[in-house]
Amino acid sequence: MSTEKRLEARGSRLAAGLRPGACGPVQPDGSRRAAPGSRLRTRVWPALALLAVTALAGAGCRQDMHQAPRLDPLEQSDFHADQRASRPLVEGTVARGFLRDDKIFYTGKVGTALVADMPVPVSRELLVRGQERFDIYCSPCHGRTGDGNGMIVQRGLKQPPSFHVERLRAEADGYFFDVMTNGFGAMQDYSAQVAPADRWAITAYVRALQYSRRVEAARLSDEDRRTLEGQAGAPGAPHGGSSTHE
């Protein structure tokens, strides 16, 4: 082979060795060295493949948990003869927490008549609880003092009657409980938001608000009278000779 042919062949081999992804450059002895990074790629690709398989397997398990064999409420089911997934209550049984054998406590009525007095003892703790629930659920419409001028009313919605009108003063305790349970007029019921015990606590607090407008100062303790006198002397307090707690 001529010298020109040998140089041309050697140049072709060198060019092939420098192409991206080709083997390394040709060595003086004619052998080839692995291209830089080829060993690293040889090790990384199997690891990435194994990681991908593991991720797919894990995703499959998680998807099985998302699509567990279950029936949604009121869904049709071929398992039961009536094809209803939601099963009726077993006859003669009551769900835990729903016994409600005290009809007066849970309805505020004796038969169809509203109970005149609360079926629970009135205590300071009950009034504090009633005030807390009243401020949360009732004051937006009825106002903190029960005058019917809550923030909702100030924003333009229909005004409820004041708790201090004579008609509501004369109502039975069961009336307020029943209104909270079943709603009245434009007012929705709050049976889902307010538990029966809290409805009686709110009833007690409404009675306290009503009573506060007509209690005689002479029936107050010395400490309460001093508190009222301090409030009456505060800047902006109304003046007058009223003997009742307004």
Number of C-alpha atoms within 10 A of each C-alpha: 5 6 7 8 10 10 11 10 11 13 12 10 14 14 13 16 20 14 12 9 13 14 16 19 19 18 11 7 6 9 9 13 11 14 16 12 9 14 10 9 11 10 10 11 11 11 11 11 11 10 12 12 11 12 12 11 12 12 12 12 12 12 11 11 10 9 9 9 7 7 12 9 10 11 10 14 14 9 9 11 7 10 13 16 17 14 11 7 9 8 6 5 8 11 8 6 6 7 9 11 8 10 11 16 20 18 19 29 18 13 10 8 11 19 21 15 12 18 15 12 10 13 11 8 10 20 20 15 18 23 23 16 18 25 15 11 14 19 20 17 22 23 19 18 18 20 18 23 21 20 15 16 16 13 9 8 11 14 16 18 15 18 18 21 11 10 10 16 15 10 13 16 23 24 18 21 29 20 18 25 22 13 15 11 7 9 13 12 15 17 16 9 12 17 14 19 16 19 26 29 28 28 24 27 22 23 18 14 19 21 15 15 12 13 14 13 15 10 10 13 10 11 9 12 15 12 11 16 11 11 13 14 11 10 7 8 10 10 8 7 5 9 11 13 14 13
